[in-house]
Amino acid sequence: MTTGTSTISGRRIAIGARYEGMEVVQPTAEHPIRRCTALAASQVALSGDDLREKSGFVAEARDLKTMTQGGGDPGFAARLENALAVTELCEALTRVQLCDSNPNVCGH
């Protein structure tokens, strides 16, 4: 994911890294093509549940359980309006409507 001048990279069951900027390596006789390499600004190591399961999944499941038991909204969880916005964006980008590709969703 890239925002502005930062890029975030994630790897399954390993580490996450945030990159800022690029190092440009000029061509040489050995490597005649200029190369650009992202510069790591920081790393985030995973631990606990995030090493055993898809990272973030267990925490999301706990938040959902808390919410369904009347424990309140954690404030950062995705909502139905977020899902609708993503669906509308995908429809606009692909020019495929959800009901066209999956009539069961729309009750047709």
C-alpha positions in Angstrom: 0.0 0.0 0.0 1.4 3.4 -0.9 0.4 6.7 0.6 2.3 9.9 -0.4 5.9 9.0 -0.1 5.5 6.0 2.2 4.9 2.4 1.2 3.8 -0.4 3.6 4.7 -4.0 2.8 3.3 -7.0 4.6 4.4 -10.6 4.5 2.4 -13.5 5.8 3.6 -14.7 9.2 6.8 -12.7 9.2 7.3 -8.9 9.4 5.8 -5.8 8.1 7.9 -3.0 6.8 7.3 0.7 6.0 9.4 2.1 3.2 10.2 5.8 2.6 12.1 7.0 -0.4 14.1 5.2 -3.0 17.8 4.6 -3.5 18.8 5.0 -7.2 21.7 2.8 -8.3 23.2 4.1 -11.5 24.2 1.7 -14.3 27.6 0.1 -14.2 29.4 -2.2 -16.7 28.3 -5.1 -14.5 24.7 -4.0 -14.3 23.9 -1.7 -17.3 20.4 -0.8 -16.1 19.7 1.8 -13.5 17.9 0.2 -10.5 15.7 1.7 -7.8 15.4 0.1 -4.4 12.9 1.1 -1.7 14.5 2.3 1.6 13.0 0.6 4.7 12.1 3.2 7.3 10.9 0.8 10.0 9.8 -2.8 10.6 7.0 -4.3 12.7 7.5 -7.8 14.0 4.5 -10.0 14.4 3.9 -12.0 17.6 1.4 -14.2 19.4 -1.8 -14.9 17.5 -0.6 -13.0 14.5 2.2 -15.6 14.0 -0.3 -18.5 14.3 -3.2 -17.1 12.2 -3.7 -14.5 9.5 -2.4 -11.4 11.0 -5.2 -9.3 12.5 -7.8 -12.0 12.2 -7.9 -13.1 15.9 -8.1 -9.5 17.1 -10.9 -8.8 14.6 -12.8 -11.9 15.8 -12.5 -10.8 19.4 -13.7 -7.3 18.6 -16.7 -8.8 16.7 -17.5 -11.1 19.7 -17.3 -8.1 22.0 -19.6 -6.0 19.8 -22.2 -8.9 19.4 -22.3 -9.3 23.2 -23.1 -5.6 23.8 -19.6 -4.6 24.5 -19.7 -1.5 22.3 -18.0 -0.4 19.1 -14.2 -0.5 19.1 -14.3 2.6 16.9 -12.0 1.4 14.1 -13.9 -1.6 12.8 -15.2 -1.7 9.2 -18.9 -1.0 8.8 -21.5 -1.9 6.2 -21.1 1.6 4.7 -17.4 0.8 4.2 -18.3 -2.5 2.4 -20.8 -0.6 0.2 -18.2 2.0 -0.7 -15.7 -0.7 -1.7 -18.3 -2.5 -3.7 -19.3 0.7 -5.5 -15.6 1.4 -6.2 -15.0 -2.1 -7.6 -18.1 -1.8 -9.7 -16.9 1.5 -11.2 -13.4 0.2 -11.8 -14.5 -3.1 -13.4 -17.8 -1.8 -15.0 -19.4 -5.0 -13.6 -22.3 -4.6 -11.2 -22.5 -7.0 -8.2 -26.0 -8.2 -9.2 -24.8 -8.9 -12.8 -22.0 -11.2 -11.6 -23.9 -12.7 -8.6 -27.7 -12.5 -8.9 -28.2 -14.4 -5.7 -26.9 -11.4 -3.8 -29.7 -9.2 -5.1 -32.4 -11.7 -4.8 -32.9 -12.3 -8.5 
